[in-house]
Amino acid sequence: MRKIDYSLYLCTDRDIMTSKSLEECVEKAIMGGVTVVQLREKHCSSREFYIMGTNIRKVTDKYNVPLIINDRVDIALAVGADGVHLGQSDLSCETVKRIAPSLIVGITAHDRAEAVKAQNDGADYIGVGAMRATGTKKDAKVISRSELIGIREAVNIPMVLIGGINKSNIREFAGLGDGVAVVSAIVAQPDVESAARELKELWTKR
């Protein structure tokens, strides 16, 4: 399986994007430095999700950036995506690895126990959050810094931090994860490419 750079992980959201199309938004974000794209669109039919995924895959393939589909293993397989990201109430990692062994599988983890279980079940990476209160997921519980450090010490698979991360606070998390996942800090900005570039520079600077 290819080695993935998780440093700047984009989650899409058409409801708040400033771009004319999702394809334009994703392309501009990649041009700015996004290294992984997760198609996360909650309010659409299966058919619409499939068409969207097919169109976005053309963009990510052009730049050789991995495409991850949120929740839907069937859509991930149908569009030839690189992986799927699962929440705690979705299909188990073990099940997905059995039926779709070629897929990268990411698991959302809110605490140390969930992170360890994800690793033991064969997850390729974990998404840990929320780092801060976030408008894109209003019910998300914020994880303390000590909890975050505990999770980091408990697992050795890549860890992507998510939830309320933006250019004003991203440096607070430097060294605590392998990457950061953002939504509004890129897609809702007037200049998507510049927003992505600034986040990437802030995250990777030493």
Backbone torsions as a table, in degrees:
resi	resn	phi	psi	omega
1	MET	NA	138.1	-176.7
2	ARG	-64.2	150.0	177.0
3	LYS	-80.5	129.0	-174.9
4	ILE	-103.2	135.7	172.3
5	ASP	-92.4	108.4	-176.6
6	TYR	-94.5	10.5	-168.6
7	SER	-56.7	-42.7	177.5
8	LEU	-131.8	104.6	-169.7
9	TYR	-108.7	116.4	-177.3
10	LEU	-95.9	129.7	169.5
11	CYS	-107.4	128.4	-176.1
12	THR	-81.4	157.4	174.7
13	ASP	-160.4	101.6	-177.8
14	ARG	-64.8	-26.1	-175.5
15	ASP	-66.0	-25.2	-176.2
16	ILE	-119.4	1.6	-176.3
17	MET	-73.1	150.4	179.7
18	THR	-96.5	-12.9	-177.5
19	SER	-75.6	159.2	179.7
20	LYS	-69.9	-29.8	-179.6
21	SER	-144.4	159.4	177.9
22	LEU	-64.6	-37.9	179.5
23	GLU	-61.0	-44.2	178.9
24	GLU	-63.3	-43.4	179.6
25	CYS	-58.5	-48.5	-178.1
26	VAL	-65.9	-42.6	-179.3
27	GLU	-63.7	-45.1	178.9
28	LYS	-62.6	-39.4	179.5
29	ALA	-63.8	-42.5	178.2
30	ILE	-64.5	-41.7	178.7
31	MET	-61.8	-27.9	177.8
32	GLY	-83.0	-11.6	176.2
33	GLY	127.1	3.7	176.7
34	VAL	-62.6	135.9	-174.2
35	THR	-109.0	-16.7	176.2
36	VAL	-143.2	140.6	176.7
37	VAL	-119.9	125.9	172.6
38	GLN	-108.6	122.0	175.5
39	LEU	-82.2	107.6	-176.9
40	ARG	-126.7	92.3	-178.8
41	GLU	-128.0	107.6	-171.4
42	LYS	-80.6	-29.2	-169.7
43	HIS	-108.2	70.2	176.8
44	CYS	-157.4	158.5	177.9
45	SER	-74.3	166.3	177.7
46	SER	-59.4	-41.5	-179.8
47	ARG	-64.0	-43.7	179.3
48	GLU	-64.6	-40.8	178.7
49	PHE	-61.7	-41.9	179.1
50	TYR	-63.2	-46.3	-179.8
51	ILE	-63.0	-43.6	178.0
52	MET	-59.4	-46.2	-179.6
53	GLY	-61.6	-40.9	178.6
54	THR	-62.4	-42.9	179.8
55	ASN	-68.3	-40.8	-179.7
56	ILE	-70.2	-33.6	179.3
57	ARG	-61.7	-34.4	177.7
58	LYS	-61.4	-37.9	179.4
59	VAL	-70.8	-48.5	-177.6
60	THR	-66.4	-35.5	177.1
61	ASP	-63.8	-37.8	-179.8
62	LYS	-57.7	-35.2	-177.5
63	TYR	-106.2	5.2	-179.3
64	ASN	56.6	43.1	178.4
65	VAL	-107.5	133.3	-179.4
66	PRO	-62.5	139.4	174.9
67	LEU	-108.9	124.1	177.9
68	ILE	-112.3	135.9	177.5
69	ILE	-102.7	132.4	179.4
70	ASN	-76.0	126.8	171.2
71	ASP	70.9	-44.0	-164.1
72	ARG	-93.0	97.3	178.3
73	VAL	-62.9	-38.5	-178.9
74	ASP	-63.2	-41.2	179.1
75	ILE	-68.3	-40.9	178.8
76	ALA	-57.4	-44.8	179.4
77	LEU	-69.8	-40.6	-176.3
78	ALA	-64.5	-36.3	-177.7
79	VAL	-95.7	-1.6	-179.8
80	GLY	72.5	33.8	178.5
81	ALA	-69.0	164.9	-179.5
82	ASP	-80.9	-25.1	-176.5
83	GLY	-166.9	-176.6	-179.3
84	VAL	-139.2	144.8	176.2
85	HIS	-113.0	129.6	-172.9
86	LEU	-118.3	139.8	172.7
87	GLY	-89.2	178.6	-176.7
88	GLN	-68.2	-19.3	-179.5
89	SER	-103.0	5.1	178.7
90	ASP	-88.3	-175.3	173.9
91	LEU	-53.0	148.4	-179.6
92	SER	-73.0	154.8	177.6
93	CYS	-58.8	-42.7	-179.9
94	GLU	-58.5	-42.8	179.9
95	THR	-63.3	-46.5	-179.2
96	VAL	-63.9	-41.6	179.2
97	LYS	-62.7	-30.7	179.9
98	ARG	-75.2	-42.3	-175.3
99	ILE	-89.9	-20.4	-178.9
100	ALA	-142.6	69.0	-173.9
101	PRO	-62.1	-18.0	-178.3
102	SER	-80.7	-15.5	-175.5
103	LEU	-79.6	138.7	165.1
104	ILE	-68.8	135.7	179.5
105	VAL	-122.1	119.4	174.0
106	GLY	-106.5	145.4	-178.3
107	ILE	-126.5	134.1	173.8
108	THR	-75.4	130.2	178.9
109	ALA	-128.9	132.9	-178.6
110	HIS	-105.7	-10.4	-179.8
111	ASP	-155.9	178.7	-175.6
112	ARG	-62.4	-42.2	-177.4
113	ALA	-62.4	-44.2	179.4
114	GLU	-66.2	-36.0	178.9
115	ALA	-66.0	-45.0	179.9
116	VAL	-64.7	-42.5	178.1
117	LYS	-61.4	-43.0	179.4
118	ALA	-59.0	-45.1	179.2
119	GLN	-63.1	-45.4	-179.5
120	ASN	-63.9	-29.0	-179.7
121	ASP	-82.8	-4.5	176.1
122	GLY	101.6	13.2	179.2
123	ALA	-60.1	145.2	178.7
124	ASP	-84.9	-27.3	175.6
125	TYR	-159.0	166.4	174.9
126	ILE	-124.5	147.7	172.1
127	GLY	-106.3	119.0	-173.2
128	VAL	-112.3	129.5	179.9
129	GLY	-176.1	176.9	8.8
130	ALA	-94.4	147.2	178.4
131	MET	-77.7	-35.5	178.5
132	ARG	-141.9	164.6	173.2
133	ALA	-60.6	139.8	-175.1
134	THR	-137.8	140.0	-179.6
135	GLY	-73.1	-20.7	-178.1
136	THR	-82.6	-12.4	175.4
137	LYS	-147.9	86.9	-168.7
138	LYS	-67.9	-21.4	-178.2
139	ASP	-94.9	6.9	-175.8
140	ALA	-70.9	134.9	178.2
141	LYS	-88.0	131.7	-178.6
142	VAL	-78.2	133.7	179.8
143	ILE	-92.9	134.6	179.8
144	SER	-75.2	161.6	179.7
145	ARG	-61.1	-40.0	-179.2
146	SER	-66.5	-37.3	176.2
147	GLU	-64.1	-41.4	-179.6
148	LEU	-62.0	-44.5	178.5
149	ILE	-63.5	-38.8	178.1
150	GLY	-62.5	-40.4	177.6
151	ILE	-65.5	-44.8	-179.5
152	ARG	-58.1	-39.2	-179.2
153	GLU	-74.2	-23.8	-173.8
154	ALA	-86.0	-21.5	-176.6
155	VAL	-129.3	157.8	178.0
156	ASN	-121.7	10.1	173.4
157	ILE	-87.1	158.9	-179.1
158	PRO	-55.6	144.6	-175.9
159	MET	-127.4	120.4	179.9
160	VAL	-106.8	127.4	-178.5
161	LEU	-91.8	136.8	-176.4
162	ILE	-141.8	153.1	172.5
163	GLY	110.6	97.0	174.2
164	GLY	75.4	14.8	-180.0
165	ILE	-83.6	132.1	178.1
166	ASN	-147.6	-176.7	-173.6
167	LYS	-65.0	-23.9	-177.9
168	SER	-80.5	-19.3	-177.4
169	ASN	-125.8	-2.1	-173.1
170	ILE	-59.8	-33.1	-178.5
171	ARG	-68.1	-21.6	178.6
172	GLU	-63.2	-23.3	-175.2
173	PHE	-103.6	3.4	-179.1
174	ALA	-58.1	131.0	178.9
175	GLY	86.5	-6.4	-178.4
176	LEU	-97.3	-12.2	179.5
177	GLY	-148.5	171.9	178.7
178	ASP	-87.5	-12.3	179.1
179	GLY	-174.4	173.7	177.6
180	VAL	-125.2	139.8	176.3
181	ALA	-105.8	132.3	-177.8
182	VAL	-133.8	155.6	176.1
183	VAL	-122.5	-83.2	-173.7
184	SER	-63.8	-27.7	-179.4
185	ALA	-64.2	-13.7	173.6
186	ILE	-118.2	-59.5	-168.3
187	VAL	-68.1	-25.4	-177.5
188	ALA	-93.7	3.4	-177.4
189	GLN	-87.3	150.7	-178.5
190	PRO	-60.5	-36.6	178.4
191	ASP	-120.8	96.3	-174.2
192	VAL	-60.9	-45.3	-177.5
193	GLU	-62.5	-45.6	179.7
194	SER	-66.1	-38.6	179.1
195	ALA	-62.3	-43.9	178.8
196	ALA	-64.4	-42.7	-178.0
197	ARG	-62.9	-42.6	-179.8
198	GLU	-64.1	-43.6	177.8
199	LEU	-61.9	-43.4	-179.0
200	LYS	-62.0	-44.4	-180.0
201	GLU	-64.2	-40.9	179.5
202	LEU	-66.0	-40.4	-177.4
203	TRP	-70.4	-38.8	-171.9
204	THR	-91.9	-11.9	-177.7
205	LYS	-69.1	145.2	-178.8
206	ARG	-100.6	NA	NA
